[in-house]
Amino acid sequence: MEPFFNFSVISDNFTYFMIGRFPHGPLGGVGLTLYLAVASCILSFFGGMILGLLSISRFRAVRLPALAFINLVRGMPLLMVIFWMYFLMPALFGKVAENNTVIMALTLFTSAYMSRIVVAGIEGIPKGQTEAALSTGLSSWQVMIYIVLPQGMRNMIPSFVNQFVSLIKDTSLAFIVGVSEMTHVATQINNRTMAFPTEIFIFIAFVYFILCYAFTSLSRWLEGRLSWSKAM
């Protein structure tokens, strides 16, 4: 009697699942998924910080465009942002690698959400600290950089990690523009074998679970550490 599941397709293609054709070809699979997620997360961290600070500026000419951009991006599906970057960036800059268009789309989309995390972290700092710092002669930007942001980061970090977990799952949408991340590689193998779709996508779901669970555990650990340091 044949087994209900046959996971030999996973062992036979394990290297391709993990890194695609690298080092003899482009990176793919799990390796490319992590590359897209990490690159987008790093860029989104800085993008979210900048957008968050601009959106609470006291100058309307700065605040209103930032808020308009944030609300516009947050009101669009990520898939549409990916399509926009996929067609817009080559039109503006010439030939652009598909990986870079996806990274830019994920960065813009995630930055808009991270900006609200930044604002919430800043608003969680008692206003008395800002007023006390201003009374010492510091400028508004010095107060923000040296007093408010360092304390606000304590509240932002767990949410940033949670956003990174979501970003790992969002990379699966790169499949739609032909980027060989994990879902695209799974589809290629499934189309080639035409016999083990259940086994292939169970394995992909398991890998996503492991990646997301690892970073969710990191978020919980950070929350515990930060709560402990607050108590001290």
C-alpha positions, 0 to 999 in steps of 0.5 A, a space after each residue: 500500500 502506497 503512503 498517503 503522502 510522499 515527501 520525496 519531492 521535497 528531499 529531491 528538490 530541497 536545495 532548490 526550495 532553499 536557495 534556488 539556482 544559487 550559486 550557479 544562478 540567481 538566488 531563489 526560494 527561502 533565501 530570496 524570501 528572507 532577502 526581500 523581507 530583510 532588505 524591505 524591513 531595514 529600508 522601511 524602518 528608516 522610511 517609517 521613522 521619516 514619514 512618522 516624524 514628518 506626519 507630526 510636524 508643526 508645519 502644514 506644508 510638511 505634515 499634510 503631504 506626508 499624511 496624504 502619502 501615508 493614507 494613500 498607500 495604506 488605502 491601496 492593496 499591496 498587490 497594486 503597489 507591487 504592480 505600480 512599482 513593477 511598471 513605474 520604476 522601469 519607465 522612470 529609471 530604465 531596466 530595473 531588476 524585478 527583485 528591486 521593484 518588489 523591495 521598493 513596493 514592500 518598503 513604501 507599503 510597510 513604511 506607511 504602516 510603520 509611520 503610525 507605529 512611530 507616531 504612537 510610540 512618540 505620543 506615548 511619551 509624557 508631554 511633561 518630558 518634552 516641556 522639561 527638555 524645551 525649558 533647558 534650551 534644546 530645540 524641538 528637533 534636539 528634544 525629539 532626537 535625544 529625549 523622545 525617540 530613544 524612549 519611544 523606541 522602547 515601545 516601537 520595537 515589538 510592533 516593528 518585529 510584528 510588522 516584519 513577521 507580516 512582511 515575510 508573508 507579504 513577500 509571497 505576492 512577489 510571485 505575481 511579477 515572476 520573482 522566484 521567492 518561496 511560493 514561486 519556486 513551489 509553483 515551479 516544482 509543482 508544475 514540473 512534477 504534476 503529482 505532489 501539490 499537497 506535499 509541496 504546499 504543506 512544506 511551504 506552509 510549514 516553512 512560513 510557519 517556522 519563519 513567522 513563529 521564530 520572529 513572533 517569539 523574538 517579539 515576545 522576548 523583546 516585550 518581556 525584556 522591555 517590560 522587565 527593564 521598565 520595572 527596573 
